[in-house]
Amino acid sequence: MEAALRELRQRLAEVSDLSRSAGVLGWDQRVTMPVRGTEARAEQLATLARIAHERFTDAQIGRLLDTLTPHVESLPYDSDEASLVRVTRRDWEKARRVPVELREQLTRAAARGHNAWVEARARSDFASFLPYLRENLELRRRYAECFEPDDVLYTALLDDFEPGMTTTEVADVFAVLAPALRDLVAGAPTVDATFLHGHFDPGAQRAFAERILATLGFEEGSWRLDPTAHPFCTSFSNRDVRLTTRYNERDLESVWSSLHEAGHGLYAHGIAGALERSPLAGAPSLGLNESQSRTWENLVGRSRPFWEHWYEPLRATFPDQLDGVELDAFVRAINRAEPGLIRVDADETTYSLHVILRFELEQAMLAQEIALEDLPEAWNARMSELLGVDVPDDGRGVLQDVHWSGGGFGYFPTYALGNVISLQIWSVVRAALPDLDAQLAAGELRPLSDWLRDNLYALGRKLTPKETLARVTGSDAIDPGPYLAYLGAKLDGLRT
Amino acid sequence: MEAALRELRQRLAEVSDLSRSAGVLGWDQRVTMPVRGTEARAEQLATLARIAHERFTDAQIGRLLDTLTPHVESLPYDSDEASLVRVTRRDWEKARRVPVELREQLTRAAARGHNAWVEARARSDFASFLPYLRENLELRRRYAECFEPDDVLYTALLDDFEPGMTTTEVADVFAVLAPALRDLVAGAPTVDATFLHGHFDPGAQRAFAERILATLGFEEGSWRLDPTAHPFCTSFSNRDVRLTTRYNERDLESVWSSLHEAGHGLYAHGIAGALERSPLAGAPSLGLNESQSRTWENLVGRSRPFWEHWYEPLRATFPDQLDGVELDAFVRAINRAEPGLIRVDADETTYSLHVILRFELEQAMLAQEIALEDLPEAWNARMSELLGVDVPDDGRGVLQDVHWSGGGFGYFPTYALGNVISLQIWSVVRAALPDLDAQLAAGELRPLSDWLRDNLYALGRKLTPKETLARVTGSDAIDPGPYLAYLGAKLDGLRT
């Protein structure tokens, strides 16, 4: 049994090394690669993905899992060994269903699609992006067809990001959210935020963001922050975490964008070292991962206590722009609800409505209920219904997000689920850390990040998303109640 | 035959993708990686190297080469197909001779040796480095014994960097160089260069370097320049070239360091697209590759015509530091010969003497003609003879270079061969481009880089180093004459 476990670990470590290597190539492509490197990079990524897939789906891994399963059943359910065998089997059986050639095509189409999207968005030219979208969608449909989901085909795509969750379950949560959020937005008070728009030197924004991030709880020399077009976070080990952000000289959004990615980064950073180079080194689902980016961006980064510490440094950085703006006015402005065109610029209240729109359109695309040519029109119509805004061009509409360019259908719902879950976990945090507000007001973020690391991040993928949620909160149900209550109370508090 | 060729190309493309991916990880490690990422990165690189080696040495590649050899013999010698089969067979047979265990020992010893060297150099403590040097040398001897060189064992090490060249041939070239260079250095005039030392803003240096590099002939969007501790150049395709440099605020060396790496980069950029993802996508030898870094650093970058165009922009960038310094004085200063202790800081004239010293000692070490304990003494004695300088401590003497700590014996000679070859090719360039000086003086570098691309870089590794030299210059002999004549004329020109 020792020998089998050693061999399994060794084989999985090799697969992990290949995947992490592909991660480095992907980060480089989005942060530093010269644009003409795209074609070769697509080949390199395809080769790494193919070899990783071949090695992971090797029949010998199945034999090792068969050998080990009876042995680990006597170990605690959440032991590293039992979890490794259980989670690897689930991943292995999923991976075996997808032909190598299809995986390769998906990877290559994603690399090509990304580049086409960058150009198309810049020119607001949906037609030039259409063939890439069509190719990615078609490949993704073939991918979904490799599985046998309980309800609709879309669930197979969702499962990659939110394992074990069905389309029906998500639709049920969103059916509660959509009308409640529309009502909240409709009734939200108007708040002056003109001072958040002006000229904010990107270099000064960068220095300020790095200053905050250094206090979050990352070990020194284990992370970095770089500018990119579409911010993301990735990691190549729990001690090599890459945060990205973008600096718009007209606003201060980089502060919250950086905190958002840092939330993902703290998750990756907090995963137990014993799980490194194994399939357990990750978050159980994107929803749980997103719950933490939202925690740091919103629950921490828009809270009054946090700014009691950080507002003076911010005002010292941008004295002209924030001249005469008191803390209360600033906190109200960054918490206002105001419908807009862009998901990544959306406030906490309107954000999930952007997601619900994408969830609806993705289902329609996959079920071929909508012609792709008609996507911009459908997008614009639904934006008007859900958020009451008119979309002036596709660059600020259907082309705004990177996801579809890489075949990332089924991903968006996790953002809204993350909002919902973040409040379920936050309720527990509040009870566990009674002095949290005072700590935030003193600029002490370590007690919070330590608690989240010890109680959530360190678990990695040992438990399923629902098991993880139950471990932290006591219940495995996704409950929009705390999120809606939080938003309601917050918006009420904005009235002066 | 078509099927065999296709399979061979596919297998080689995969190996190339793995090596290029490792290249991305290596670049990232040296340019952007947070320091705590080191441990995981070493595992990732080891996995990529192991898989690439396994796949390249696969017996099936040998069978495909056997199948293809008779067919490609009817094709032109320098056709892509015949070259691919011929060069791959040479690489494959070399790679198969080295047992996997020895490769692993070499890798481990190199890692240990590097760490020991960093400490030993900092403390100038040769004794602490000695056991690691001994281990690396012993393993490298066993590596050399895997081959059957024509003359001495050292040739087997040289062959990794300068394929097909013997120790005897190198010694013959250096036997001409050593006394001639000593005479040149001894007779070199003293030139004032105090204005090259002062304060030069790194940001301004960076902007200036990028401005020059943009005119060299790189296609836009196919290269980038980043700062690093020890400058190098790498590429992940001929359209993804990564130059690095360092900015020392006390001097302007970044200009020539950047041009040096750009010379390597232009080589990689000029390799024919048809050779991509194959063993032919590279330079035939380090000497030829170095000849081009030296061409752009020295033959272009220290020439009067080049600075007739670029000196005014430089002076506009650093007006205080270069106040009152006329073009003539500047060109004299950057061409002066001045013996020093450190190879990487050496000027064009003294540089090869540093290399000759290392070549002599390496041979003596490998032939066990010198006790390793006596190495510092031998080093210091020879530095005095060749360069007339006294070595104050081992940190600035025998411990100054990284190469031996990782078993990199046989590499140094290629630096001096590059100097020699650069002038052999330059003579041909001068004849082919009669207006070269006028073009350089007008800031037009494209005619030169186009000529070098079409006549040298595009060939990749299709021909051996000697065949390549013969193709470009008409002779396959390495002739120090043009290099010595160039230096002599240059130093004469320094006298005012």
Interface residues (C-beta under 8 A of the other chain):
Chain A: A13 E14 D17 L18 R20 S21 A22 V24 L25 W27 D28 T32 M33 P34 V35 R36 G37 E39 A40 R41 E43 Q44 A46 T47 L48 I51 E219 E220 G221 S222 W223 R224 D226 F236 S237 R239 D240 V241 E276 R277
Chain B: A13 E14 D17 L18 R20 S21 A22 V24 L25 W27 D28 T32 M33 P34 V35 R36 G37 E39 A40 R41 E43 Q44 A46 T47 L48 I51 E219 E220 G221 S222 W223 R224 D226 F236 S237 R239 D240 V241 E276 R277
